[in-house]
Amino acid sequence: MSEEHDSAIDLPEASETDELPALLPGEFRQPEGARALIILAHAGAETAVEEQALADALHEIGLATLVVDLLHDDEERFADPKFNTPQLTGRLLDLMDLIRRRVSEGQLPDWPIGLYATDHVAPAAVRVAAQRDAEVLALVCCGGLIDLAGLMYLQALRAPLLLLVEDDAHVRELAQRALAHIDAPSHWHAIAGVDSPPHSAITQAEIGALGIDWFSRHLPSSPRHGK
């Protein structure tokens, strides 16, 4: 089994307009010889355990992972922060900036990055991938409504997108409409119960297999530069 190094990545200090704590929970793990980094982002604890399990599977195929909750514990008692796409986008961009600094400081390899976003983080992840197209090379959205990202960001997206949606006629129609605006390689797959975490073991296995396959096919086989 490959050696792994666990550490915490500190996010940048909060801006003057953000009254929330500057640090957000996250777990970084780097398998030996990792070829890319997957950021698994969620907003709330509902899918945290599942994302840790998915991270374990990603390590087995040589991918480093950062599992991060974009909400602080105090915020999870309220519904509104989960639906604040601009705020979630800003926090994910802050995280990307921090990773970029760690690379420039020689603390991390210049990995290609994949984003895995659940539920309310999905539209924020689309916005981030569209703005950081040189860094984010693959995107998986599990649940959520990516059309909330906005037409401009859908049209600007360049990272290959896998969209896992609820097996519901209306949701499938919304997904197809959103994907029609995306020029990047994209695919949607319907899974019953995907919008109702925590998921069953069978649903988790299906989500994990599809996500792993997508990242394996669309991420380069090595970092852009050695550490």
Buried (B, 14 or more C-beta within 10 A) or exposed (E): EEEBEEEEBEBEEBEEEEEBEEBBBBBBBBBEEBBBBBBBBBBBBBBBEBBBEBBEBBBEBBBBBBBBBBBBEEBBEEEEBBEBBEBBBBBBBBBBEBBBEBBEEEEBBBBBBBBBBBBBBBBBBBBBBBBBBEBBBBBBBBBBBBBBBBEEBBEBBBBBBBBBBBEBEEBBEBBEEBBEBBEBBBEBBBBEBBBEBEBEEEBBEBBBEBBBEBBBEBBEEBBEEEE
